[in-house]
Amino acid sequence: MQYLSCFTPQLYSNTPSDFDFKLESLAQEFSTLSEFAEHLAANVDIVFPVIHGKFGEDGGIQELLEKANVPFVGTPSNECLRAFDKHNASLELDAQGFLTVPNFLVEKDKLATSELEEWFRSINLNKENGKVIVKPTRAGSSIGVVVAYGANEAAEKAEGIFSEGIDNKVIIEVFLEGGCEFTAIVLDVGTANNSEPIVLLPTEVELQSSISSDIQEDTIFNYRRKYLPTQQVAYHTPPRFPAEVIDCIRKGVSLLFRHFGLRDFARIDGWFLPSPATSLPSSENGVKFGNTEYGAVLFTDINLISGMEQTSFLFQQASKVGFSHSRILRTIVQHACSRFPSLVTSNNAWTALSRKMQSAKQALIIPNGTCKQKAFVIFGGDTSERQVSLMSGTNVWLNLQGFDDLDVTPCLLAPSNGYSSHNEDFSESSRDVWTLPYSLVLRHTTEEVHAACFEAIEPERVEITSRLRNQVMKELERALSKQDWFAGFDITDEQPIKYSLQQWIDYVKEAKAVVFIAVHGGIGEDGTIQSLLESAGVPYTGPGPIASRTCMDKVATSLAVDHLASYGIHTIPKDVRAREELLKSSLVDIWNDLKAKLQTETVCVKPARDGCSTGVARLRCPEDLEVYANALRGTLPRLPANCLSKAHGVIEMPVPPPESLIFEPFIETDEIIISNKSWNDSTRHLVWKGENEWLEVTVGVVGKRGEMHSLNPSITVKESGDILSLEEKFQGGTGINLTPPPATIMSEDALQKCKSCIEMTANTLGLEGFSRIDAFVNVHSGEVLLIEVNTVPGMTPSTVLIHQALTEEPPIYPHKFFRTLLDLAFARAG
């Protein structure tokens, strides 16, 4: 095992594998954990562990830090070990008088089916098909959590967890039919080591079955639903439970925090069963904690380290009671510092410095009579890329929050008639724009944000939320006001406001604001929004209407640069077909015609006018074309993995289906493989045959019109398939990004030629602000073969534009990168 200290730019890696690969060549390596701990003891004041699951929440990292006398945020090692084991925690909960879920412990190599069947009988559960949850006793982030029916299948699922090496102990629990899952963040606001837990507003996790009738899927809150965009989960903060139930949840979480000796913060999950919990043996005792007039409250999981993604529960719930991302994290860290005598002086100095810096910033703004510049970040839309757009807009908005001279408002673009139907024709009245309060942005899907907007303005819901919010904030303020370091709340309680698109533009104009466009595809990228803003005299980021319209149309893009072949810029032959032709004509005849015209054996198909990665597939035979045509005919939202003749990932499809499609020869490139570590070599290496001259790259361009600057190109090493999916590109992905391409693959001369070609392409197309250009590059000559241009590229935390900006000299960090794009919009307006 390696223990590494990394450089800050590597924190923006696409995936853990991307992160690990870069660390091997760039980070400081430690041979042992003890050496790593000694390094921390000598160089840091306090450590904030955010490792989920084993070693992070089971007391491993905490014990290491304790032995080295390194202060850290969170719960001590012994208490972590005690709370992390789900089975032991359940036994302790029962002993302390809490309602618990009936469960059965299975240990590796000790599974006795007869005992498991007896347990099924003891709780009146049918041993043939009784529904249960099977999960590791010691794993985080819902890893390994599955549903089983009957004792035999439960045993099989347990063996599966053992064989995968997730854990050597498994807990089998009754599936709580009709229950509502909840989760609650708890903060320790006591002084020194005197714990005083205050529970924030809990969140109800509403799970829904798959909308596809041909896919039967159990509604459990698994890893994918927890961390990736899905329409099968929605969050409600506070829960839609009776007030007595919410009070019971908050009281129970507080009691558990104290009983288990937790520190600083934690997240505790559980279930509310609206009907009397007659199926729970422990409910026979009416004095058990969790019995309420309206049903039973049960606590099932103690999470010592809550998720830390931008939209995680910690930030969702904290924002509901007045904390921004930075303020809640600072509150947690400063509370942890107050528990260590050696850090009290440093903590006080930190507080004094922070206040001094804040005063200095205000002094720069207020005396000069200058107001904050208003900026609106718009995201969402109704294309298949709307979830990536939400991630992009959220990331941009959060990064721009750090600038004291900006007043940034997040805005959701949504269909006026909701997401249940799609608008094929654009009119100004067919889209709404919602200005959003801080907490409503922190969702996983545009549908969820949209629904939350309506929920937030329901009078009854407004009254309940306001009352509970004020209650929690008073509790927090009463305790935290005793702390010298507490800087107060920095998020106000606001409601979302709905405008028509034209009303919103008028509002933006009146505010003399600038618009950061983060709407991918559709009207965000085809010049429509740009035209409306330009007509109103509102400055905005990215290219203008003409360039946007040209680049959205892949055929028009090719025609616009077709004359640049002598400069090393080439285009791919294209054959455009109407969707109706595919649906009504002989697919075998079309396939043969495509092969003849394009002189190719395999074809790449993509919508003629849509954003990147949507509906892009490699077809190898008429049967593949038939699968694709059937997806268009059925308006399927996606093609399932491996439904074509060669293995591939899920392919997101444009909804509604495109009017026309482009067919191109599929350009063969050599696969780049990351070698596995050998027994005598701790590092991994790139393996590239170099038989083909072409590599696929993606390149960001930034600057003024006619003066566009190319960032370093990126190669993404794919995990599977021929074409990067939306998820691989923008959602944490599965690949490894190489920026710039290694010298072993592409020479410096070829790299510079490639960047020169990219800049010429950008300037010829009239790009400005920023865009992303996808192309194949000849690794010997640096000449490029243009694929497409995206005028509103992905701006998620894992997008390659972030990586490319960080390789500039000096590195451009995300907040500065997005501010640069905003400043370019200001400059153009001036």
HELIX and SHEET records of a PDB file:
HELIX    1   1 THR A    8  TYR A   12  5                                   5    
HELIX    2   2 PRO A   16  LEU A   26  1                                  11    
HELIX    3   3 LEU A   33  ASN A   43  1                                  11    
HELIX    4   4 GLY A   60  LYS A   67  1                                   8    
HELIX    5   5 SER A   77  PHE A   84  1                                   8    
HELIX    6   6 LYS A   86  ALA A   95  1                                  10    
HELIX    7   7 THR A  113  SER A  122  1                                  10    
HELIX    8   8 GLY A  150  SER A  163  1                                  14    
HELIX    9   9 TYR A  223  TYR A  227  1                                   5    
HELIX   10  10 ALA A  243  HIS A  259  1                                  17    
HELIX   11  11 PRO A  281  GLU A  284  5                                   4    
HELIX   12  12 PHE A  313  LYS A  320  1                                   8    
HELIX   13  13 HIS A  325  SER A  338  1                                  14    
HELIX   14  14 PRO A  341  ILE A  365  1                                  25    
HELIX   15  15 ARG A  386  LEU A  400  1                                  15    
HELIX   16  16 GLU A  428  SER A  430  5                                   3    
HELIX   17  17 TYR A  438  VAL A  441  1                                   4    
HELIX   18  18 THR A  446  ALA A  456  1                                  11    
HELIX   19  19 PRO A  459  LEU A  480  1                                  22    
HELIX   20  20 LEU A  501  GLU A  510  1                                  10    
HELIX   21  21 GLY A  522  GLY A  524  5                                   3    
HELIX   22  22 THR A  528  ALA A  536  1                                   9    
HELIX   23  23 PRO A  545  MET A  552  1                                   8    
HELIX   24  24 LYS A  554  VAL A  561  1                                   8    
HELIX   25  25 ASP A  562  TYR A  567  5                                   6    
HELIX   26  26 ARG A  579  LYS A  584  1                                   6    
HELIX   27  27 LEU A  587  LEU A  598  1                                  12    
HELIX   28  28 PRO A  622  ARG A  633  1                                  12    
HELIX   29  29 LEU A  726  PHE A  730  1                                   5    
HELIX   30  30 GLU A  748  THR A  764  1                                  17    
HELIX   31  31 VAL A  800  LEU A  806  1                                   7    
HELIX   32  32 PRO A  814  ALA A  829  1                                  16    
SHEET    1   A 2 TYR A   3  SER A   5  0                                        
SHEET    2   A 2 GLN A  28  PHE A  30 -1                                        
SHEET    1   B 4 ASN A 103  GLU A 107  0                                        
SHEET    2   B 4 LYS A 169  VAL A 174 -1                                        
SHEET    3   B 4 LYS A 131  PRO A 136 -1                                        
SHEET    4   B 4 VAL A 146  TYR A 149 -1                                        
SHEET    1   C 4 PRO A 197  VAL A 199  0                                        
SHEET    2   C 4 CYS A 180  ASP A 188 -1                                        
SHEET    3   C 4 THR A 203  LEU A 207 -1                                        
SHEET    4   C 4 VAL A 233  HIS A 236 -1                                        
SHEET    1   D 5 PRO A 197  VAL A 199  0                                        
SHEET    2   D 5 CYS A 180  ASP A 188 -1                                        
SHEET    3   D 5 PHE A 265  LEU A 273 -1                                        
SHEET    4   D 5 GLY A 295  ASN A 303 -1                                        
SHEET    5   D 5 ASN A 291  THR A 292 -1                                        
SHEET    1   E 5 ILE A 497  SER A 500  0                                        
SHEET    2   E 5 ARG A 431  THR A 435 -1                                        
SHEET    3   E 5 LEU A 406  PRO A 415 -1                                        
SHEET    4   E 5 GLN A 373  GLY A 380  1                                        
SHEET    5   E 5 VAL A 514  ILE A 517  1                                        
SHEET    1   F 5 ILE A 569  THR A 571  0                                        
SHEET    2   F 5 VAL A 784  ASN A 790  1                                        
SHEET    3   F 5 GLY A 769  ASN A 778 -1                                        
SHEET    4   F 5 TRP A 694  GLY A 703 -1                                        
SHEET    5   F 5 HIS A 709  SER A 710 -1                                        
SHEET    1   G 4 ASP A 575  ALA A 578  0                                        
SHEET    2   G 4 SER A 660  PRO A 665 -1                                        
SHEET    3   G 4 VAL A 603  PRO A 607 -1                                        
SHEET    4   G 4 ALA A 617  LEU A 619 -1                                        
SHEET    1   H 2 ARG A 638  LEU A 639  0                                        
SHEET    2   H 2 ILE A 651  GLU A 652 -1                                        
SHEET    1   I 2 ILE A 672  ILE A 674  0                                        
SHEET    2   I 2 LEU A 686  TRP A 688 -1                                        
SHEET    1   J 2 ILE A 715  VAL A 717  0                                        
SHEET    2   J 2 ILE A 736  LEU A 738 -1                                        
END                                                                             
